[in-house]
């Protein structure tokens, strides 16, 4: 890992904390909790999600507007319309939003409307995109590739940092295996290993690892227990009707319960889930 000049730890206590909109700190004692649907489907859907989740310790809303789908005939996302929906909900409910960038031409519009950019697993080694993201000027969540080694993952982050963006959050989301019971295999050993190798914050996406909603909460709790700095979970007002990843999406009620159940796990490893004001700020 000697080539990772910017990503590697310089000493055992070296830990970077990243600010999102000056509201949220990632990599400190408080866990980052991200929730929302796989795909932005409508303003009404995102209003329902935001209205429920801002009453909880969920600090960041997720929602895809450009969707990398296995089939070219599947729903590909709302694009610019979806970005405007995300921004409107973000402003109304005073909550930052994260969405995926799939290509260099999309960067400018996503930077305009979103607070955090996501590089999905399929683009982890799209080096020209990583270089461009390095100049985007906003925090980035970089997901581990479908079959990427930890070294490849770290070096992908190095590309972003080497081109000017120090605010990189790594996301373990499961890797391909011969087993098909889960969608992917969540590599929690990799999370522990990354904590030794890099100073960057590391979050876990149990939804894409599990592929089944009943497995998401136990994996989320395990991720916190092994030292992850946060989790990103898919949830939907009506999970069975989600236009993508319906099988792994939690209901909003289950998402709220999951967050509650994280508190004792977080406390057991010296972390904490934020407290929420009784009256969340909603702009008229």
Wavefront OBJ file of the C-alpha trace (Angstrom):
o trace
v 0.000 0.000 0.000
v 3.074 2.240 -0.096
v 1.850 3.941 -3.284
v -1.214 5.300 -1.469
v 0.546 8.460 -0.334
v -2.609 10.405 0.569
v -4.982 7.651 1.672
v -2.663 5.655 3.948
v -2.452 6.221 7.697
v 0.665 7.988 8.905
v 0.252 6.669 12.469
v -2.288 4.430 14.293
v -4.380 7.364 15.589
v -4.557 9.132 12.221
v -8.294 9.552 11.482
v -9.786 12.105 9.124
v -13.105 13.745 9.904
v -15.074 15.091 6.954
v -17.617 17.891 7.118
v -20.801 17.830 5.056
v -22.380 21.294 4.706
v -20.851 22.246 8.043
v -23.764 20.310 9.601
v -22.438 16.767 9.754
v -19.090 15.292 10.746
v -18.123 11.874 9.406
v -15.359 9.912 11.080
v -15.815 11.150 14.626
v -17.622 9.581 17.565
v -21.070 10.072 16.021
v -22.187 7.575 13.405
v -23.254 8.796 9.976
v -26.669 7.377 9.084
v -27.876 7.660 5.496
v -31.330 6.527 4.407
v -33.658 6.774 1.467
v -34.854 4.942 -1.624
v -32.714 3.369 -4.302
v -34.350 5.629 -6.869
v -36.062 9.011 -6.813
v -39.472 8.225 -8.294
v -41.495 11.369 -7.540
v -41.679 14.455 -5.339
v -44.458 12.811 -3.300
v -42.257 9.773 -2.597
v -39.289 11.851 -1.448
v -41.532 14.109 0.670
v -42.835 11.033 2.503
v -39.307 9.758 3.071
v -37.959 13.096 4.299
v -40.955 13.821 6.509
v -40.445 10.555 8.392
v -36.669 10.339 8.483
v -35.911 13.869 9.700
v -37.606 12.872 12.962
v -34.831 10.284 13.413
v -31.010 10.381 13.579
v -30.829 9.930 9.788
v -28.550 12.816 8.740
v -28.345 12.376 4.981
v -30.981 11.410 2.407
v -30.027 9.185 -0.497
v -31.794 8.775 -3.814
v -30.603 7.767 -7.265
v -31.424 9.904 -10.300
v -28.980 8.305 -12.761
v -29.295 4.548 -12.399
v -26.753 1.984 -13.634
v -29.060 -0.945 -14.424
v -28.045 -4.402 -15.599
v -30.664 -4.286 -18.359
v -30.796 -1.343 -20.800
v -34.592 -1.671 -20.716
v -34.902 -1.089 -16.971
v -35.802 2.306 -15.508
v -32.701 4.497 -15.766
v -33.717 7.294 -13.378
v -35.332 10.734 -13.646
v -32.099 12.607 -14.365
v -32.319 16.384 -13.999
v -35.938 16.209 -12.841
v -34.829 13.881 -10.039
v -32.015 16.242 -9.052
v -34.479 19.106 -8.733
v -36.720 16.952 -6.555
v -33.762 16.102 -4.306
v -32.755 19.732 -3.973
v -36.310 20.833 -3.216
v -36.693 18.231 -0.480
v -33.243 19.081 0.877
v -34.133 22.756 1.187
v -37.606 22.188 2.586
v -36.514 19.714 5.257
v -33.024 21.123 5.890
v -31.284 17.804 5.206
v -28.324 17.188 2.874
v -28.721 14.733 -0.019
v -26.429 12.266 -1.782
v -26.813 10.844 -5.276
v -24.711 8.881 -7.735
v -22.642 10.294 -10.583
v -22.090 7.895 -13.489
v -20.208 9.990 -16.027
v -18.129 13.150 -16.358
v -20.904 15.136 -18.116
v -23.214 14.530 -15.124
v -20.838 16.052 -12.573
v -21.749 19.696 -13.111
v -25.489 19.163 -12.633
v -25.080 16.838 -9.645
v -22.710 19.289 -7.934
v -25.329 22.019 -8.469
v -28.166 20.107 -6.814
v -26.652 17.599 -4.362
v -24.469 17.915 -1.265
v -22.536 14.650 -1.563
v -21.552 12.761 -4.711
v -21.524 8.979 -4.895
v -19.342 6.827 -7.134
v -21.017 3.441 -7.500
v -19.292 0.086 -7.465
v -19.387 -0.249 -11.259
v -17.399 2.971 -11.616
v -14.858 2.418 -8.857
v -12.088 2.032 -11.446
v -13.409 4.536 -13.980
v -10.211 6.508 -13.568
v -11.126 9.448 -15.770
v -14.327 9.907 -13.764
v -12.352 9.661 -10.510
v -9.928 12.345 -11.702
v -12.831 14.642 -12.578
v -14.544 13.975 -9.245
v -11.286 15.037 -7.622
v -11.990 18.542 -8.915
v -15.711 18.604 -8.061
v -15.326 20.366 -4.720
v -17.843 18.307 -2.725
v -17.543 15.249 -0.468
v -17.574 11.885 -2.241
v -18.801 8.459 -1.174
v -16.733 5.893 -3.075
v -18.215 2.396 -3.169
v -16.038 -0.691 -3.380
v -16.098 -2.448 -6.747
v -17.937 -5.717 -7.305
v -14.739 -7.771 -7.007
v -12.169 -5.188 -5.939
v -9.335 -5.956 -3.566
v -8.716 -3.599 -0.674
v -5.617 -2.308 -2.458
v -7.624 -1.525 -5.611
v -10.258 0.185 -3.474
v -7.686 2.325 -1.691
v -5.942 3.267 -4.908
v -9.261 4.358 -6.437
v -9.635 6.760 -3.506
v -6.058 7.882 -4.117
v -7.052 8.972 -7.636
v -9.729 11.276 -6.216
v -7.465 12.715 -3.548
v -4.501 13.116 -5.894
v -6.669 15.305 -8.118
v -7.625 17.715 -5.376
v -10.492 16.325 -3.290
v -9.537 15.207 0.252
v -13.138 14.551 1.326
v -13.533 10.886 0.424
v -15.717 8.454 2.357
v -15.175 4.764 1.593
v -18.202 2.462 1.405
v -18.101 -1.316 1.713
v -21.173 -2.717 -0.082
v -20.376 -6.389 -0.521
v -18.342 -8.276 -3.103
v -19.216 -11.030 -5.571
v -19.006 -14.664 -4.461
v -20.011 -18.141 -5.589
v -22.827 -18.065 -3.038
v -26.204 -16.746 -4.140
v -28.199 -16.664 -0.889
v -27.245 -13.035 -0.399
v -26.873 -10.561 -3.237
v -23.209 -9.998 -2.320
v -20.933 -10.992 0.555
v -20.483 -8.177 3.067
v -16.765 -8.024 3.850
v -16.659 -6.841 7.440
v -13.115 -8.170 7.711
v -12.336 -5.690 4.964
v -13.829 -2.888 7.053
v -11.529 -3.787 9.950
v -8.597 -4.018 7.554
v -9.356 -0.634 6.001
v -9.431 0.899 9.472
v -5.811 -0.200 9.845
v -4.741 0.897 6.372
v -6.430 4.267 5.840
v -7.393 7.378 7.774
v -10.521 7.933 5.650
v -14.003 7.373 7.115
v -15.564 4.022 6.214
v -19.288 3.348 6.004
v -21.199 0.178 5.154
v -24.141 -0.412 2.818
v -25.856 -3.559 4.154
v -28.743 -3.243 1.681
v -26.710 -4.029 -1.432
v -24.769 -6.703 0.411
v -27.843 -8.520 1.693
v -30.297 -8.107 -1.158
v -33.003 -9.186 1.319
v -34.618 -6.739 3.724
v -34.759 -9.203 6.629
v -30.935 -9.395 6.635
v -30.264 -5.661 6.569
v -30.598 -4.785 10.257
v -28.354 -7.589 11.603
v -25.665 -6.616 9.084
v -26.027 -2.942 10.000
v -25.530 -3.761 13.675
v -22.511 -5.926 12.858
v -21.012 -3.111 10.765
v -21.219 -0.677 13.676
v -19.825 -3.279 16.064
v -16.734 -3.829 13.901
v -15.904 -0.136 13.677
v -17.698 1.333 10.656
v -18.194 5.099 10.813
v -21.743 4.873 9.499
v -24.280 2.986 7.428
v -26.270 3.635 4.254
v -29.625 1.864 4.069
v -32.301 1.745 1.389
v -35.851 2.435 2.547
v -39.084 3.277 0.764
v -42.657 4.303 1.702
v -43.925 1.160 -0.078
v -40.940 -1.166 -0.538
v -42.739 -3.731 -2.689
v -43.590 -0.995 -5.199
v -40.040 0.350 -5.518
v -39.013 0.596 -9.179
v -35.578 -0.834 -8.325
v -34.104 -2.994 -5.555
v -37.555 -3.614 -4.066
v -36.529 -6.852 -2.337
v -33.860 -5.184 -0.201
v -35.673 -1.941 0.667
v -36.946 -1.465 4.223
v -40.208 0.224 5.048
v -39.842 3.620 6.697
v -41.091 2.135 9.976
v -38.440 -0.597 9.822
v -35.772 1.983 9.031
v -36.755 4.004 12.082
v -36.633 0.868 14.242
v -33.236 -0.098 12.835
v -31.787 3.254 13.873
v -33.170 2.840 17.392
v -31.627 -0.625 17.608
v -28.210 0.752 16.679
v -27.935 2.832 19.852
v -26.837 0.088 22.270
v -24.450 -1.391 19.706
v -22.868 2.008 19.108
v -22.535 2.617 22.843
v -20.820 -0.749 23.317
v -17.967 0.280 21.001
v -17.638 3.871 22.207
v -19.688 5.441 19.415
v -23.055 7.152 19.487
v -26.135 7.851 17.418
v -27.021 11.546 17.366
v -29.897 12.930 19.377
v -32.688 14.579 17.380
v -34.463 17.787 18.263
v -38.126 17.230 19.102
v -39.192 19.706 16.393
v -37.197 19.232 13.161
v -36.806 22.338 11.034
v -39.070 22.312 7.987
v -39.179 25.352 5.707
v -42.555 26.472 4.468
l 1 2 3 4 5 6 7 8 9 10 11 12 13 14 15 16 17 18 19 20 21 22 23 24 25 26 27 28 29 30 31 32 33 34 35 36 37 38 39 40 41 42 43 44 45 46 47 48 49 50 51 52 53 54 55 56 57 58 59 60 61 62 63 64 65 66 67 68 69 70 71 72 73 74 75 76 77 78 79 80 81 82 83 84 85 86 87 88 89 90 91 92 93 94 95 96 97 98 99 100 101 102 103 104 105 106 107 108 109 110 111 112 113 114 115 116 117 118 119 120 121 122 123 124 125 126 127 128 129 130 131 132 133 134 135 136 137 138 139 140 141 142 143 144 145 146 147 148 149 150 151 152 153 154 155 156 157 158 159 160 161 162 163 164 165 166 167 168 169 170 171 172 173 174 175 176 177 178 179 180 181 182 183 184 185 186 187 188 189 190 191 192 193 194 195 196 197 198 199 200 201 202 203 204 205 206 207 208 209 210 211 212 213 214 215 216 217 218 219 220 221 222 223 224 225 226 227 228 229 230 231 232 233 234 235 236 237 238 239 240 241 242 243 244 245 246 247 248 249 250 251 252 253 254 255 256 257 258 259 260 261 262 263 264 265 266 267 268 269 270 271 272 273 274 275 276 277 278 279 280 281 282 283 284
